[in-house]
């Protein structure tokens, strides 16, 4: 189970208290997926930096969902996730032999 799975309810209850939050580091939290927000009021507009390094993210759809959650995001760190470790990158970065 993923922490991000609970993100919609977290955002709903704490939206006002985290409105000034700018940097979030969720490194090594076993995050596997990032769902799209359920409501237009769910996004966190102040976050400009997010680190999701060393998690279990495998899908480009999860990256797309981040743009809905974090419209002001300027820096995203994703190293150490299966999506960026080469096994899922083949169609985007062909190997040269």
PyMOL commands that set and color helices and strands:
alter all, ss='L'
color gray80, all
select helices_A, chain A and resi 3-14+60-69+82-84
alter helices_A, ss='H'
color red, helices_A
select strands_A, chain A and resi 23-25+49-51+75-77
alter strands_A, ss='S'
color yellow, strands_A
deselect
rebuild
show_as cartoon
